[in-house]
Amino acid sequence: MPISIVVHGGAGEISSERYETVRLGCHAATLIGWKILQAGGSALDAVEATVRALEDNPAFNAGTGACLSAEGHIELDAGIMDGRTLNLGAVAGVELIKNPISLARSVLASPHVMLAGRGAEQFATENGIPHCKFDDLLTERQYQRWREYLTSQGFSPDEPGIIRREVGSLAAREEEKHGTVGAVAIDSTGALAAATSTGGIHNKYPGRIGDSPLVGCGFYADEMAAVSCTGNGEDFVRLMIARRAADFIARGYSARDASEATIAFLGEKASGTGGLILVDHQGGLGFAWNSSHMAHAYITEGMSEPIAAIK
């Protein structure tokens, strides 16, 4: 069975000065997962390690470098799924966890499927996953972006949280700012896996959860396909975009055609934009988007280096 891995670093507007940093970040993360697959490792291990690398890279809106909520917190979501067993783990609204994808992997190994907020953080402690400091996740770029947005809306970043919650209700209207990261892979045994992680939308309403930690919406894997999404989370939830892409594969579509058909459906049924990556049970690769850009990278059998691009 040919091994393959595809990575995305988010869809939406990516400024030209960030192109190379983001592209290289996707390239480097892809190599991490690829080496695991080449050594005979599982698709599940590969996508977790790849997404961890993206979470550790401050250029992406996941883990370190994640955006701030309207109240100035960093609330993280992640999900991971094993296509062979259909086991999955997800966390939502967690704070002070450096690698939420690994916390989601721990949830996958437990009797639970999804944990949120304080309970997820308690689960991390019980399972030896350390908490980090707020400053370990905060970057100057995201901090300044938060302050500038609040100021542009007529609020002070130093005002009480209830004022910032009002601003948070505006964030969902913003377009072209989808910073989720994700990876999909197939290993030498034919097993598929998918993983997704995000800081959510900028200045989001406290407690807002998008598609990233919701199975069938922001990620999905079964015996036919593995899918990871990035985009307007609310629309991806309403339309169950990740599962829809996998269903196209089950109906006989190629990986490329399934990806394009799913994004075409998104465009027909919703105003939100975004993209997805996909690998099918034959090792076929697919990616499609209707946003201005999507950062992505991939490598499969016969390639010496990943191809990484922002288009």
C-alpha positions, 0 to 999 in steps of 0.5 A: 500500500503506498504511503501518503500524507497531506497537510494544511496550514489554514485557508483564507487570506495569507499576506505576502510577507507571511507566504514563505514562513507559512509554506516552509512550516507546512513543508517541515511538518509534512516531513515529520509525518513522512518519516514516521510513515517511512519507518513503518509507523501508523497513520495515527502517529504521523498525523499527530506528530505533524499537527504537533509541529504545526501547533509548535510553530508560531506562524499558525493559528493553533497551539503557540501562535493561536488567536485570542478570544474577545476576552483576551484568552486563548481557547484551543480545539482539536480532534483526531480519528483512526479510520481503521477502528473509528476511534476518535478523540476531541477537545474543545475550549481548552486553555494552557495546553501547548499541544491540544492534538496530543490531549485529543489523542489521549482522549481517543485512548480513553472511554471518552470521545470529546472533552471540553474546557475545565474537564479536558484540562483536568483530564490532561493533568490526570494523564500526565499532559503538562499545562503551560503558561499563557505566555508560552502560547501568546505571540506578539503578532496575535496580541497586536491583532487583538488590540487593533481589532478591539480599538477599530471597533471602538473598544479598549482592550483594557475595558471589562470582559463584558464589553469584549464579549460584545465585540466577539459577536462580530467576529463570526462575520469576518471572512477570509481568516480561517487559521486551522491546521490539519493532516491526513495520512495513509500508512503501509498497512492501509490505515487512514487517519485525520487530525485537526487543530485550531485557535478558532476565529479572531476575537471569537465569543467566549466558548465559541466552538467551530468545526475543528473538534467536531467529527464529520465536520472539521475532521473524519476518517474511516476505511475509505478516506481521511479528511481535514477541513479549514474554513468558516466553522459554522458552515462546515458544521451545518453541512458536515463537510468532512463526512460529506467528502468521505461519502463522495469517496465511498460513492466512487469519486477520486480523491481530487474529484471528491475534494472539488465536489465537496467544496462546490457543495459548500459554495452552493449551500453557504456563503462561508469559504474554506478548504479541505485536504483528503487522502483515500484508501488507495493513497490518492490525494485531494485538496480544494478550496474556495477561499483566497488561499490555502496553505498546504503540502503533500508527499507520496510514494516516489517523491523525494521531497514534499511539495508545499505551496500557498495558492 
